[in-house]
Amino acid sequence: MPQKTTTSRRAKASRAAWAKIKLLAMDVDGVLTDGRVIVSSDGTEAKQFSVLDGLGLARLLRLGIPVAWISGRASGATTARATELKIPHVIQGRVDKLPALQELAAQLGVSREQCVYIGDDIIDVAAIAWAGVGVSVPDAMPMALKAASYITRRAGGFGAVREVCEQIAAAKGLTFEP
């Protein structure tokens, strides 16, 4: 079983950078999940998503911060979870993460400094590096870790996204309190 938390190895993103955020975008597999995909003999797939992340995303959306999922592969499980959480921007089957993020940011009128992108693999590196706050999970591939200005303490699929949601809210002086 993967380690659920680690010690933060780098946190170069300033509170001021977090306070500018107007869009939270992320990869799915390895960020919202632990990166494993379960495929049954009939071809159906399953993924495990963290309820901690789900509540964090729901609260961030309630605070008026748009959320986007940008996945390199199309998945029914991803669609189902995004629908359940009412994620407004779900882009699947795009391995060109940076152009996908830039197109969405332009559509929403958001600058690179106002974007957070969370990723864990080589197809995420350009988007991590481009975003005002580029985030990776601690169990990411080395190139993603190197590109990040913030590495979460929690692993992908085990509350890493919630940690980022809370960073954004705190920097804006907002709270997740009920």
N, C-alpha and C positions, 0 to 999 in steps of 0.2 A: 504494500500500500504506500502511496506517495506521502512524503512529509507534508503536513498540513500548514505549518508555519515555519518561517526561517527568520534569521536576523537580517534586518535591512542592510544591504551592502552599499547602497548609494541613494542619496536623496538630494539631488542638485536642484530640483525645482523649488523656486522660492514661493512663499505664501502669496506674494504679489502676482506671480505667474498663475497660481491656482485661482486667485480671485478674478482673473480675466475670463475664465472659462465660460463659454456659451454653448458648447457642443461636446458631448462625451460619445466617442466612437470607439469601437473595439472589434477585434476578431472574436470568433466564437469558440472553436475547438482549441483547448489549451488555455483559454482565458476564462470563459464562462463555464467550461467543463475541465476535467482533468486531462483532456486530450484523447481519451479512449472512446472508440465507437464500438458498440456491441451490435454485431450483425447475426441475425438468426438464420437458420437453414432455409427459411422461406424468403430471405432477402430483406426483411424488415430490419430497421436499425433502431437503437435506443441510445440515449445519452443521459448522463446525470448532471443536473443543474443544481447549484446551491440556492437554498431558500434565503440565505443571508444576502446573496447578490440580488435576488429577485426583489426583496424588500428595499434594499438600497436603491435599485433602479426605479422602483415605483415611487419612492419618496423624492428622488431627484426629479422625476417627471412632474410630480406635484408641485415642486418648487419652481417649475417653468424651464428646466434645462432639458433640451432635446437630447435623445439618445439614439445612436445608430449602431447596428450590428452589420459588419462587413465580413462575410465568410467566403473563403476560397472554394467551398463546395456547397452545393444545394442539399438541404436535408429537411425532411418532414418533421423531425424532432425539433429542429431549430425553429421552423415555422410555427409549430404548435406552442412552443414556449414563448416566442415573441408575441404571438396572438394573445396568449394568456396574460402577459405583462403589459400589453398595449404599447409595444415598442413602435414608435412612429416611422422609423426608417430601417428597413431590413433589406440588405443587398446580399444576394447569395450567388455563388458561382463566379466570383470575381477574384482572380489571383493577383490582379493589378490593383493592390490596395491603395496606393498613393493616388492614382487618378480617381478612383472611386471616392476617396475621402475629399479630394480637392473639388470634385464636381458637386458633392453634397454641400460642402462648406460654401461654395459660390451660390448654389441654389438658396441656401438659408441666409446668405449675407454675413457669413462669419469668417473672420480672418484666421490665418494659421495660428496666431497668438491666442486665439479664443477657443482653440481645439485641444482636447486631450485625445490621444489614441493609445489604446492598450493592445499589445501584441506579444507573440511568443516565438515566432519562427522567421525564417529568412524572407518570406513573402510579406512580412509586416515591417521590416527594417526601415524602408524608405518612409512609410507613414509615421512610424515612431519618431524618426529623425526630423520630419517636417513639422509635426504638431508643436504647438507652443509648450505643451507638457507631453512628452513621450514617455510612456509607461511600459514596463515589462514585468512579468511575474518571475519569481526567483528560480523556477525550474525551466525557464526559457532557454532557447539555443543561444550560444555565446554571442553571435552577431546582434541579436535582439537586445541582449543585456547591455552590450557596449553602446548601442544607439540610444538607450533610455536615459532620461533625466531623472526618473524615479523608478525604483524597483520595489514592488509591494513586499510586505512581510509575509502575507498569506499567499499560498499557491493558487494557481488557476483551478477553478472549480471548488475552491474551499474558502471563499470570501474575499478574494483579491479585488473583485469589482466593487464590493461593498466598501472596502478600504478606500478606494479611489472616490467613490460617491461621497463618503464622509469627509475626505480631504477637500473636495470642491465646496461642499456645504459650509464647512468650518471656515475656509478662507473668505467666504462671502458673508460670514457672520450669521449664517442660517443654522437651523438645528433640525435634527431628525426626531426630536421629542414628539410624542403624540399630542 
